[in-house]
Amino acid sequence: MNDKLFSSRGIFIMILIALTVSVILFLVFESRPATTPNQVAVKADGQIDSSPIVNVEELTKNYQLEVKNILAGYFTEQGKIALTSDLKPNEKSEWLVLVTNIKNQLLDLKLPGDYRDLHLQLVLNFNAIEEGLVDDFSGVEEAQVKLDGLVAKYPWLK
């Protein structure tokens, strides 16, 4: 009879210890701030921004505004001097400086995860224009067409 009581007591103690450990683990993990992938700011170079968690809506609004302001110079210049293969040397160098600055400014932005693909396309297109201006103008027209497609898809860019 003592053996039966002892084994029941042992089982009871083991269950009590397991429940205590479970409650402690639950409290430890539940007290951590919850994060979701949408709450993480991703820099253009793919690194996760280690600054405090930001409001995704605010980050999105700021990103849209900053990109629009950065691209405004491109669209303004495009209205003045068409980006074509028959540019004069000084016009070509002006375009090269502008496009390089735009690309670099885009690379410095913090962006919400939802805009990674758009951002990549913007940077790649401005990189193609930059390379075309340095070389033989190949790829510039195609990059401009792709940029126009992005503006059609995301009207807030212009």
Chimera marker file (.cmm) of the C-alpha trace (Angstrom):
<marker_set name="trace">
<marker id="1" x="0.000" y="0.000" z="0.000" r="1" g="1" b="0" radius="0.5"/>
<marker id="2" x="2.879" y="2.371" z="0.779" r="1" g="1" b="0" radius="0.5"/>
<marker id="3" x="4.423" y="1.662" z="-2.633" r="1" g="1" b="0" radius="0.5"/>
<marker id="4" x="1.166" y="2.593" z="-4.351" r="1" g="1" b="0" radius="0.5"/>
<marker id="5" x="0.855" y="5.815" z="-2.355" r="1" g="1" b="0" radius="0.5"/>
<marker id="6" x="4.485" y="6.700" z="-3.033" r="1" g="1" b="0" radius="0.5"/>
<marker id="7" x="4.160" y="6.168" z="-6.766" r="1" g="1" b="0" radius="0.5"/>
<marker id="8" x="0.968" y="8.242" z="-6.879" r="1" g="1" b="0" radius="0.5"/>
<marker id="9" x="2.681" y="10.986" z="-4.889" r="1" g="1" b="0" radius="0.5"/>
<marker id="10" x="5.695" y="10.825" z="-7.238" r="1" g="1" b="0" radius="0.5"/>
<marker id="11" x="3.495" y="11.145" z="-10.287" r="1" g="1" b="0" radius="0.5"/>
<marker id="12" x="1.610" y="14.021" z="-8.679" r="1" g="1" b="0" radius="0.5"/>
<marker id="13" x="4.881" y="15.856" z="-7.930" r="1" g="1" b="0" radius="0.5"/>
<marker id="14" x="6.167" y="15.280" z="-11.484" r="1" g="1" b="0" radius="0.5"/>
<marker id="15" x="2.932" y="16.674" z="-12.951" r="1" g="1" b="0" radius="0.5"/>
<marker id="16" x="3.107" y="19.657" z="-10.607" r="1" g="1" b="0" radius="0.5"/>
<marker id="17" x="6.726" y="20.391" z="-11.639" r="1" g="1" b="0" radius="0.5"/>
<marker id="18" x="5.865" y="20.063" z="-15.348" r="1" g="1" b="0" radius="0.5"/>
<marker id="19" x="2.937" y="22.466" z="-14.987" r="1" g="1" b="0" radius="0.5"/>
<marker id="20" x="5.083" y="24.976" z="-13.088" r="1" g="1" b="0" radius="0.5"/>
<marker id="21" x="7.785" y="24.893" z="-15.764" r="1" g="1" b="0" radius="0.5"/>
<marker id="22" x="5.146" y="25.271" z="-18.489" r="1" g="1" b="0" radius="0.5"/>
<marker id="23" x="3.625" y="28.312" z="-16.785" r="1" g="1" b="0" radius="0.5"/>
<marker id="24" x="7.062" y="29.913" z="-16.323" r="1" g="1" b="0" radius="0.5"/>
<marker id="25" x="7.978" y="29.331" z="-19.981" r="1" g="1" b="0" radius="0.5"/>
<marker id="26" x="4.632" y="30.710" z="-21.117" r="1" g="1" b="0" radius="0.5"/>
<marker id="27" x="5.091" y="33.870" z="-19.074" r="1" g="1" b="0" radius="0.5"/>
<marker id="28" x="8.638" y="34.397" z="-20.326" r="1" g="1" b="0" radius="0.5"/>
<marker id="29" x="7.753" y="34.061" z="-23.988" r="1" g="1" b="0" radius="0.5"/>
<marker id="30" x="4.452" y="35.898" z="-23.719" r="1" g="1" b="0" radius="0.5"/>
<marker id="31" x="6.113" y="38.957" z="-22.158" r="1" g="1" b="0" radius="0.5"/>
<marker id="32" x="8.281" y="39.577" z="-25.233" r="1" g="1" b="0" radius="0.5"/>
<marker id="33" x="6.966" y="42.182" z="-27.674" r="1" g="1" b="0" radius="0.5"/>
<marker id="34" x="5.357" y="40.522" z="-30.637" r="1" g="1" b="0" radius="0.5"/>
<marker id="35" x="6.732" y="41.436" z="-34.041" r="1" g="1" b="0" radius="0.5"/>
<marker id="36" x="5.496" y="40.598" z="-37.470" r="1" g="1" b="0" radius="0.5"/>
<marker id="37" x="7.411" y="40.767" z="-40.740" r="1" g="1" b="0" radius="0.5"/>
<marker id="38" x="5.501" y="43.945" z="-41.668" r="1" g="1" b="0" radius="0.5"/>
<marker id="39" x="6.870" y="45.751" z="-38.619" r="1" g="1" b="0" radius="0.5"/>
<marker id="40" x="10.494" y="45.417" z="-39.679" r="1" g="1" b="0" radius="0.5"/>
<marker id="41" x="12.139" y="48.135" z="-41.733" r="1" g="1" b="0" radius="0.5"/>
<marker id="42" x="14.356" y="46.772" z="-44.483" r="1" g="1" b="0" radius="0.5"/>
<marker id="43" x="17.107" y="48.929" z="-45.903" r="1" g="1" b="0" radius="0.5"/>
<marker id="44" x="17.584" y="48.957" z="-49.653" r="1" g="1" b="0" radius="0.5"/>
<marker id="45" x="20.729" y="46.850" z="-49.353" r="1" g="1" b="0" radius="0.5"/>
<marker id="46" x="18.650" y="44.067" z="-47.788" r="1" g="1" b="0" radius="0.5"/>
<marker id="47" x="19.833" y="44.613" z="-44.223" r="1" g="1" b="0" radius="0.5"/>
<marker id="48" x="17.218" y="44.718" z="-41.504" r="1" g="1" b="0" radius="0.5"/>
<marker id="49" x="17.170" y="48.061" z="-39.759" r="1" g="1" b="0" radius="0.5"/>
<marker id="50" x="18.004" y="47.563" z="-36.091" r="1" g="1" b="0" radius="0.5"/>
<marker id="51" x="16.319" y="50.765" z="-34.950" r="1" g="1" b="0" radius="0.5"/>
<marker id="52" x="13.151" y="50.434" z="-32.870" r="1" g="1" b="0" radius="0.5"/>
<marker id="53" x="10.039" y="48.989" z="-34.458" r="1" g="1" b="0" radius="0.5"/>
<marker id="54" x="8.242" y="51.602" z="-36.511" r="1" g="1" b="0" radius="0.5"/>
<marker id="55" x="4.688" y="52.086" z="-37.536" r="1" g="1" b="0" radius="0.5"/>
<marker id="56" x="4.300" y="50.386" z="-40.923" r="1" g="1" b="0" radius="0.5"/>
<marker id="57" x="1.743" y="52.907" z="-42.140" r="1" g="1" b="0" radius="0.5"/>
<marker id="58" x="4.047" y="55.794" z="-41.238" r="1" g="1" b="0" radius="0.5"/>
<marker id="59" x="7.023" y="54.083" z="-42.870" r="1" g="1" b="0" radius="0.5"/>
<marker id="60" x="4.970" y="53.474" z="-46.028" r="1" g="1" b="0" radius="0.5"/>
<marker id="61" x="3.753" y="57.068" z="-46.173" r="1" g="1" b="0" radius="0.5"/>
<marker id="62" x="7.278" y="58.425" z="-45.642" r="1" g="1" b="0" radius="0.5"/>
<marker id="63" x="8.713" y="56.071" z="-48.250" r="1" g="1" b="0" radius="0.5"/>
<marker id="64" x="6.159" y="57.129" z="-50.855" r="1" g="1" b="0" radius="0.5"/>
<marker id="65" x="6.808" y="60.804" z="-50.169" r="1" g="1" b="0" radius="0.5"/>
<marker id="66" x="10.599" y="60.441" z="-50.258" r="1" g="1" b="0" radius="0.5"/>
<marker id="67" x="10.580" y="58.410" z="-53.477" r="1" g="1" b="0" radius="0.5"/>
<marker id="68" x="8.225" y="60.894" z="-55.122" r="1" g="1" b="0" radius="0.5"/>
<marker id="69" x="10.533" y="63.778" z="-54.115" r="1" g="1" b="0" radius="0.5"/>
<marker id="70" x="13.618" y="61.937" z="-55.353" r="1" g="1" b="0" radius="0.5"/>
<marker id="71" x="12.037" y="61.102" z="-58.713" r="1" g="1" b="0" radius="0.5"/>
<marker id="72" x="10.691" y="64.638" z="-59.181" r="1" g="1" b="0" radius="0.5"/>
<marker id="73" x="14.106" y="65.759" z="-60.444" r="1" g="1" b="0" radius="0.5"/>
<marker id="74" x="14.119" y="63.013" z="-63.056" r="1" g="1" b="0" radius="0.5"/>
<marker id="75" x="10.641" y="63.849" z="-64.342" r="1" g="1" b="0" radius="0.5"/>
<marker id="76" x="11.377" y="67.595" z="-64.338" r="1" g="1" b="0" radius="0.5"/>
<marker id="77" x="14.613" y="67.124" z="-66.282" r="1" g="1" b="0" radius="0.5"/>
<marker id="78" x="12.898" y="64.704" z="-68.649" r="1" g="1" b="0" radius="0.5"/>
<marker id="79" x="10.419" y="67.487" z="-69.479" r="1" g="1" b="0" radius="0.5"/>
<marker id="80" x="13.293" y="69.883" z="-70.291" r="1" g="1" b="0" radius="0.5"/>
<marker id="81" x="15.795" y="67.666" z="-72.090" r="1" g="1" b="0" radius="0.5"/>
<marker id="82" x="14.697" y="64.351" z="-73.561" r="1" g="1" b="0" radius="0.5"/>
<marker id="83" x="16.923" y="61.463" z="-72.570" r="1" g="1" b="0" radius="0.5"/>
<marker id="84" x="17.870" y="60.315" z="-76.066" r="1" g="1" b="0" radius="0.5"/>
<marker id="85" x="21.019" y="59.079" z="-77.753" r="1" g="1" b="0" radius="0.5"/>
<marker id="86" x="21.633" y="62.448" z="-79.445" r="1" g="1" b="0" radius="0.5"/>
<marker id="87" x="22.391" y="64.342" z="-76.219" r="1" g="1" b="0" radius="0.5"/>
<marker id="88" x="25.118" y="66.958" z="-76.256" r="1" g="1" b="0" radius="0.5"/>
<marker id="89" x="28.123" y="66.104" z="-74.037" r="1" g="1" b="0" radius="0.5"/>
<marker id="90" x="27.149" y="68.641" z="-71.349" r="1" g="1" b="0" radius="0.5"/>
<marker id="91" x="23.538" y="67.372" z="-71.342" r="1" g="1" b="0" radius="0.5"/>
<marker id="92" x="24.778" y="63.814" z="-71.084" r="1" g="1" b="0" radius="0.5"/>
<marker id="93" x="26.947" y="64.665" z="-68.083" r="1" g="1" b="0" radius="0.5"/>
<marker id="94" x="24.040" y="66.516" z="-66.418" r="1" g="1" b="0" radius="0.5"/>
<marker id="95" x="21.834" y="63.469" z="-66.887" r="1" g="1" b="0" radius="0.5"/>
<marker id="96" x="24.575" y="61.181" z="-65.580" r="1" g="1" b="0" radius="0.5"/>
<marker id="97" x="24.965" y="63.221" z="-62.381" r="1" g="1" b="0" radius="0.5"/>
<marker id="98" x="21.187" y="63.354" z="-61.890" r="1" g="1" b="0" radius="0.5"/>
<marker id="99" x="20.637" y="59.631" z="-62.466" r="1" g="1" b="0" radius="0.5"/>
<marker id="100" x="23.575" y="58.659" z="-60.239" r="1" g="1" b="0" radius="0.5"/>
<marker id="101" x="22.268" y="60.898" z="-57.446" r="1" g="1" b="0" radius="0.5"/>
<marker id="102" x="18.763" y="59.445" z="-57.778" r="1" g="1" b="0" radius="0.5"/>
<marker id="103" x="20.096" y="55.895" z="-57.596" r="1" g="1" b="0" radius="0.5"/>
<marker id="104" x="22.217" y="56.704" z="-54.535" r="1" g="1" b="0" radius="0.5"/>
<marker id="105" x="19.330" y="58.466" z="-52.776" r="1" g="1" b="0" radius="0.5"/>
<marker id="106" x="17.085" y="55.474" z="-53.433" r="1" g="1" b="0" radius="0.5"/>
<marker id="107" x="19.692" y="53.159" z="-51.961" r="1" g="1" b="0" radius="0.5"/>
<marker id="108" x="19.774" y="55.209" z="-48.753" r="1" g="1" b="0" radius="0.5"/>
<marker id="109" x="16.040" y="54.881" z="-48.073" r="1" g="1" b="0" radius="0.5"/>
<marker id="110" x="14.351" y="52.734" z="-45.456" r="1" g="1" b="0" radius="0.5"/>
<marker id="111" x="11.510" y="50.909" z="-47.075" r="1" g="1" b="0" radius="0.5"/>
<marker id="112" x="8.554" y="48.837" z="-45.982" r="1" g="1" b="0" radius="0.5"/>
<marker id="113" x="8.702" y="45.186" z="-46.947" r="1" g="1" b="0" radius="0.5"/>
<marker id="114" x="5.731" y="45.560" z="-49.280" r="1" g="1" b="0" radius="0.5"/>
<marker id="115" x="7.745" y="47.860" z="-51.567" r="1" g="1" b="0" radius="0.5"/>
<marker id="116" x="10.916" y="45.745" z="-51.909" r="1" g="1" b="0" radius="0.5"/>
<marker id="117" x="10.122" y="44.660" z="-55.472" r="1" g="1" b="0" radius="0.5"/>
<marker id="118" x="9.217" y="48.178" z="-56.588" r="1" g="1" b="0" radius="0.5"/>
<marker id="119" x="12.335" y="49.563" z="-54.968" r="1" g="1" b="0" radius="0.5"/>
<marker id="120" x="14.541" y="46.963" z="-56.617" r="1" g="1" b="0" radius="0.5"/>
<marker id="121" x="13.030" y="47.772" z="-60.010" r="1" g="1" b="0" radius="0.5"/>
<marker id="122" x="13.598" y="51.502" z="-59.510" r="1" g="1" b="0" radius="0.5"/>
<marker id="123" x="17.239" y="51.011" z="-58.542" r="1" g="1" b="0" radius="0.5"/>
<marker id="124" x="17.900" y="48.550" z="-61.372" r="1" g="1" b="0" radius="0.5"/>
<marker id="125" x="16.313" y="50.859" z="-63.962" r="1" g="1" b="0" radius="0.5"/>
<marker id="126" x="18.302" y="53.886" z="-62.820" r="1" g="1" b="0" radius="0.5"/>
<marker id="127" x="21.421" y="51.735" z="-62.787" r="1" g="1" b="0" radius="0.5"/>
<marker id="128" x="20.698" y="50.693" z="-66.394" r="1" g="1" b="0" radius="0.5"/>
<marker id="129" x="20.247" y="54.341" z="-67.409" r="1" g="1" b="0" radius="0.5"/>
<marker id="130" x="23.486" y="55.250" z="-65.633" r="1" g="1" b="0" radius="0.5"/>
<marker id="131" x="25.399" y="52.473" z="-67.400" r="1" g="1" b="0" radius="0.5"/>
<marker id="132" x="23.854" y="53.444" z="-70.743" r="1" g="1" b="0" radius="0.5"/>
<marker id="133" x="24.912" y="57.070" z="-70.302" r="1" g="1" b="0" radius="0.5"/>
<marker id="134" x="28.473" y="55.981" z="-69.551" r="1" g="1" b="0" radius="0.5"/>
<marker id="135" x="28.651" y="53.478" z="-72.394" r="1" g="1" b="0" radius="0.5"/>
<marker id="136" x="26.812" y="53.351" z="-75.696" r="1" g="1" b="0" radius="0.5"/>
<marker id="137" x="23.307" y="54.307" z="-74.555" r="1" g="1" b="0" radius="0.5"/>
<marker id="138" x="22.156" y="50.681" z="-74.708" r="1" g="1" b="0" radius="0.5"/>
<marker id="139" x="19.456" y="49.799" z="-72.234" r="1" g="1" b="0" radius="0.5"/>
<marker id="140" x="18.442" y="53.412" z="-71.565" r="1" g="1" b="0" radius="0.5"/>
<marker id="141" x="15.285" y="53.345" z="-73.640" r="1" g="1" b="0" radius="0.5"/>
<marker id="142" x="14.228" y="49.972" z="-72.209" r="1" g="1" b="0" radius="0.5"/>
<marker id="143" x="14.807" y="51.245" z="-68.663" r="1" g="1" b="0" radius="0.5"/>
<marker id="144" x="12.727" y="54.352" z="-69.406" r="1" g="1" b="0" radius="0.5"/>
<marker id="145" x="9.869" y="52.171" z="-70.679" r="1" g="1" b="0" radius="0.5"/>
<marker id="146" x="10.060" y="50.083" z="-67.500" r="1" g="1" b="0" radius="0.5"/>
<marker id="147" x="10.023" y="53.251" z="-65.376" r="1" g="1" b="0" radius="0.5"/>
<marker id="148" x="6.941" y="54.448" z="-67.252" r="1" g="1" b="0" radius="0.5"/>
<marker id="149" x="5.332" y="51.069" z="-66.493" r="1" g="1" b="0" radius="0.5"/>
<marker id="150" x="6.124" y="51.484" z="-62.788" r="1" g="1" b="0" radius="0.5"/>
<marker id="151" x="4.588" y="54.969" z="-62.819" r="1" g="1" b="0" radius="0.5"/>
<marker id="152" x="1.459" y="53.532" z="-64.431" r="1" g="1" b="0" radius="0.5"/>
<marker id="153" x="1.289" y="50.838" z="-61.757" r="1" g="1" b="0" radius="0.5"/>
<marker id="154" x="2.191" y="53.199" z="-58.874" r="1" g="1" b="0" radius="0.5"/>
<marker id="155" x="0.786" y="56.649" z="-59.810" r="1" g="1" b="0" radius="0.5"/>
<marker id="156" x="2.099" y="58.179" z="-56.573" r="1" g="1" b="0" radius="0.5"/>
<marker id="157" x="5.628" y="57.976" z="-58.022" r="1" g="1" b="0" radius="0.5"/>
<marker id="158" x="4.989" y="61.048" z="-60.190" r="1" g="1" b="0" radius="0.5"/>
<link id1="1" id2="2" r="1" g="1" b="0" radius="0.2"/>
<link id1="2" id2="3" r="1" g="1" b="0" radius="0.2"/>
<link id1="3" id2="4" r="1" g="1" b="0" radius="0.2"/>
<link id1="4" id2="5" r="1" g="1" b="0" radius="0.2"/>
<link id1="5" id2="6" r="1" g="1" b="0" radius="0.2"/>
<link id1="6" id2="7" r="1" g="1" b="0" radius="0.2"/>
<link id1="7" id2="8" r="1" g="1" b="0" radius="0.2"/>
<link id1="8" id2="9" r="1" g="1" b="0" radius="0.2"/>
<link id1="9" id2="10" r="1" g="1" b="0" radius="0.2"/>
<link id1="10" id2="11" r="1" g="1" b="0" radius="0.2"/>
<link id1="11" id2="12" r="1" g="1" b="0" radius="0.2"/>
<link id1="12" id2="13" r="1" g="1" b="0" radius="0.2"/>
<link id1="13" id2="14" r="1" g="1" b="0" radius="0.2"/>
<link id1="14" id2="15" r="1" g="1" b="0" radius="0.2"/>
<link id1="15" id2="16" r="1" g="1" b="0" radius="0.2"/>
<link id1="16" id2="17" r="1" g="1" b="0" radius="0.2"/>
<link id1="17" id2="18" r="1" g="1" b="0" radius="0.2"/>
<link id1="18" id2="19" r="1" g="1" b="0" radius="0.2"/>
<link id1="19" id2="20" r="1" g="1" b="0" radius="0.2"/>
<link id1="20" id2="21" r="1" g="1" b="0" radius="0.2"/>
<link id1="21" id2="22" r="1" g="1" b="0" radius="0.2"/>
<link id1="22" id2="23" r="1" g="1" b="0" radius="0.2"/>
<link id1="23" id2="24" r="1" g="1" b="0" radius="0.2"/>
<link id1="24" id2="25" r="1" g="1" b="0" radius="0.2"/>
<link id1="25" id2="26" r="1" g="1" b="0" radius="0.2"/>
<link id1="26" id2="27" r="1" g="1" b="0" radius="0.2"/>
<link id1="27" id2="28" r="1" g="1" b="0" radius="0.2"/>
<link id1="28" id2="29" r="1" g="1" b="0" radius="0.2"/>
<link id1="29" id2="30" r="1" g="1" b="0" radius="0.2"/>
<link id1="30" id2="31" r="1" g="1" b="0" radius="0.2"/>
<link id1="31" id2="32" r="1" g="1" b="0" radius="0.2"/>
<link id1="32" id2="33" r="1" g="1" b="0" radius="0.2"/>
<link id1="33" id2="34" r="1" g="1" b="0" radius="0.2"/>
<link id1="34" id2="35" r="1" g="1" b="0" radius="0.2"/>
<link id1="35" id2="36" r="1" g="1" b="0" radius="0.2"/>
<link id1="36" id2="37" r="1" g="1" b="0" radius="0.2"/>
<link id1="37" id2="38" r="1" g="1" b="0" radius="0.2"/>
<link id1="38" id2="39" r="1" g="1" b="0" radius="0.2"/>
<link id1="39" id2="40" r="1" g="1" b="0" radius="0.2"/>
<link id1="40" id2="41" r="1" g="1" b="0" radius="0.2"/>
<link id1="41" id2="42" r="1" g="1" b="0" radius="0.2"/>
<link id1="42" id2="43" r="1" g="1" b="0" radius="0.2"/>
<link id1="43" id2="44" r="1" g="1" b="0" radius="0.2"/>
<link id1="44" id2="45" r="1" g="1" b="0" radius="0.2"/>
<link id1="45" id2="46" r="1" g="1" b="0" radius="0.2"/>
<link id1="46" id2="47" r="1" g="1" b="0" radius="0.2"/>
<link id1="47" id2="48" r="1" g="1" b="0" radius="0.2"/>
<link id1="48" id2="49" r="1" g="1" b="0" radius="0.2"/>
<link id1="49" id2="50" r="1" g="1" b="0" radius="0.2"/>
<link id1="50" id2="51" r="1" g="1" b="0" radius="0.2"/>
<link id1="51" id2="52" r="1" g="1" b="0" radius="0.2"/>
<link id1="52" id2="53" r="1" g="1" b="0" radius="0.2"/>
<link id1="53" id2="54" r="1" g="1" b="0" radius="0.2"/>
<link id1="54" id2="55" r="1" g="1" b="0" radius="0.2"/>
<link id1="55" id2="56" r="1" g="1" b="0" radius="0.2"/>
<link id1="56" id2="57" r="1" g="1" b="0" radius="0.2"/>
<link id1="57" id2="58" r="1" g="1" b="0" radius="0.2"/>
<link id1="58" id2="59" r="1" g="1" b="0" radius="0.2"/>
<link id1="59" id2="60" r="1" g="1" b="0" radius="0.2"/>
<link id1="60" id2="61" r="1" g="1" b="0" radius="0.2"/>
<link id1="61" id2="62" r="1" g="1" b="0" radius="0.2"/>
<link id1="62" id2="63" r="1" g="1" b="0" radius="0.2"/>
<link id1="63" id2="64" r="1" g="1" b="0" radius="0.2"/>
<link id1="64" id2="65" r="1" g="1" b="0" radius="0.2"/>
<link id1="65" id2="66" r="1" g="1" b="0" radius="0.2"/>
<link id1="66" id2="67" r="1" g="1" b="0" radius="0.2"/>
<link id1="67" id2="68" r="1" g="1" b="0" radius="0.2"/>
<link id1="68" id2="69" r="1" g="1" b="0" radius="0.2"/>
<link id1="69" id2="70" r="1" g="1" b="0" radius="0.2"/>
<link id1="70" id2="71" r="1" g="1" b="0" radius="0.2"/>
<link id1="71" id2="72" r="1" g="1" b="0" radius="0.2"/>
<link id1="72" id2="73" r="1" g="1" b="0" radius="0.2"/>
<link id1="73" id2="74" r="1" g="1" b="0" radius="0.2"/>
<link id1="74" id2="75" r="1" g="1" b="0" radius="0.2"/>
<link id1="75" id2="76" r="1" g="1" b="0" radius="0.2"/>
<link id1="76" id2="77" r="1" g="1" b="0" radius="0.2"/>
<link id1="77" id2="78" r="1" g="1" b="0" radius="0.2"/>
<link id1="78" id2="79" r="1" g="1" b="0" radius="0.2"/>
<link id1="79" id2="80" r="1" g="1" b="0" radius="0.2"/>
<link id1="80" id2="81" r="1" g="1" b="0" radius="0.2"/>
<link id1="81" id2="82" r="1" g="1" b="0" radius="0.2"/>
<link id1="82" id2="83" r="1" g="1" b="0" radius="0.2"/>
<link id1="83" id2="84" r="1" g="1" b="0" radius="0.2"/>
<link id1="84" id2="85" r="1" g="1" b="0" radius="0.2"/>
<link id1="85" id2="86" r="1" g="1" b="0" radius="0.2"/>
<link id1="86" id2="87" r="1" g="1" b="0" radius="0.2"/>
<link id1="87" id2="88" r="1" g="1" b="0" radius="0.2"/>
<link id1="88" id2="89" r="1" g="1" b="0" radius="0.2"/>
<link id1="89" id2="90" r="1" g="1" b="0" radius="0.2"/>
<link id1="90" id2="91" r="1" g="1" b="0" radius="0.2"/>
<link id1="91" id2="92" r="1" g="1" b="0" radius="0.2"/>
<link id1="92" id2="93" r="1" g="1" b="0" radius="0.2"/>
<link id1="93" id2="94" r="1" g="1" b="0" radius="0.2"/>
<link id1="94" id2="95" r="1" g="1" b="0" radius="0.2"/>
<link id1="95" id2="96" r="1" g="1" b="0" radius="0.2"/>
<link id1="96" id2="97" r="1" g="1" b="0" radius="0.2"/>
<link id1="97" id2="98" r="1" g="1" b="0" radius="0.2"/>
<link id1="98" id2="99" r="1" g="1" b="0" radius="0.2"/>
<link id1="99" id2="100" r="1" g="1" b="0" radius="0.2"/>
<link id1="100" id2="101" r="1" g="1" b="0" radius="0.2"/>
<link id1="101" id2="102" r="1" g="1" b="0" radius="0.2"/>
<link id1="102" id2="103" r="1" g="1" b="0" radius="0.2"/>
<link id1="103" id2="104" r="1" g="1" b="0" radius="0.2"/>
<link id1="104" id2="105" r="1" g="1" b="0" radius="0.2"/>
<link id1="105" id2="106" r="1" g="1" b="0" radius="0.2"/>
<link id1="106" id2="107" r="1" g="1" b="0" radius="0.2"/>
<link id1="107" id2="108" r="1" g="1" b="0" radius="0.2"/>
<link id1="108" id2="109" r="1" g="1" b="0" radius="0.2"/>
<link id1="109" id2="110" r="1" g="1" b="0" radius="0.2"/>
<link id1="110" id2="111" r="1" g="1" b="0" radius="0.2"/>
<link id1="111" id2="112" r="1" g="1" b="0" radius="0.2"/>
<link id1="112" id2="113" r="1" g="1" b="0" radius="0.2"/>
<link id1="113" id2="114" r="1" g="1" b="0" radius="0.2"/>
<link id1="114" id2="115" r="1" g="1" b="0" radius="0.2"/>
<link id1="115" id2="116" r="1" g="1" b="0" radius="0.2"/>
<link id1="116" id2="117" r="1" g="1" b="0" radius="0.2"/>
<link id1="117" id2="118" r="1" g="1" b="0" radius="0.2"/>
<link id1="118" id2="119" r="1" g="1" b="0" radius="0.2"/>
<link id1="119" id2="120" r="1" g="1" b="0" radius="0.2"/>
<link id1="120" id2="121" r="1" g="1" b="0" radius="0.2"/>
<link id1="121" id2="122" r="1" g="1" b="0" radius="0.2"/>
<link id1="122" id2="123" r="1" g="1" b="0" radius="0.2"/>
<link id1="123" id2="124" r="1" g="1" b="0" radius="0.2"/>
<link id1="124" id2="125" r="1" g="1" b="0" radius="0.2"/>
<link id1="125" id2="126" r="1" g="1" b="0" radius="0.2"/>
<link id1="126" id2="127" r="1" g="1" b="0" radius="0.2"/>
<link id1="127" id2="128" r="1" g="1" b="0" radius="0.2"/>
<link id1="128" id2="129" r="1" g="1" b="0" radius="0.2"/>
<link id1="129" id2="130" r="1" g="1" b="0" radius="0.2"/>
<link id1="130" id2="131" r="1" g="1" b="0" radius="0.2"/>
<link id1="131" id2="132" r="1" g="1" b="0" radius="0.2"/>
<link id1="132" id2="133" r="1" g="1" b="0" radius="0.2"/>
<link id1="133" id2="134" r="1" g="1" b="0" radius="0.2"/>
<link id1="134" id2="135" r="1" g="1" b="0" radius="0.2"/>
<link id1="135" id2="136" r="1" g="1" b="0" radius="0.2"/>
<link id1="136" id2="137" r="1" g="1" b="0" radius="0.2"/>
<link id1="137" id2="138" r="1" g="1" b="0" radius="0.2"/>
<link id1="138" id2="139" r="1" g="1" b="0" radius="0.2"/>
<link id1="139" id2="140" r="1" g="1" b="0" radius="0.2"/>
<link id1="140" id2="141" r="1" g="1" b="0" radius="0.2"/>
<link id1="141" id2="142" r="1" g="1" b="0" radius="0.2"/>
<link id1="142" id2="143" r="1" g="1" b="0" radius="0.2"/>
<link id1="143" id2="144" r="1" g="1" b="0" radius="0.2"/>
<link id1="144" id2="145" r="1" g="1" b="0" radius="0.2"/>
<link id1="145" id2="146" r="1" g="1" b="0" radius="0.2"/>
<link id1="146" id2="147" r="1" g="1" b="0" radius="0.2"/>
<link id1="147" id2="148" r="1" g="1" b="0" radius="0.2"/>
<link id1="148" id2="149" r="1" g="1" b="0" radius="0.2"/>
<link id1="149" id2="150" r="1" g="1" b="0" radius="0.2"/>
<link id1="150" id2="151" r="1" g="1" b="0" radius="0.2"/>
<link id1="151" id2="152" r="1" g="1" b="0" radius="0.2"/>
<link id1="152" id2="153" r="1" g="1" b="0" radius="0.2"/>
<link id1="153" id2="154" r="1" g="1" b="0" radius="0.2"/>
<link id1="154" id2="155" r="1" g="1" b="0" radius="0.2"/>
<link id1="155" id2="156" r="1" g="1" b="0" radius="0.2"/>
<link id1="156" id2="157" r="1" g="1" b="0" radius="0.2"/>
<link id1="157" id2="158" r="1" g="1" b="0" radius="0.2"/>
</marker_set>
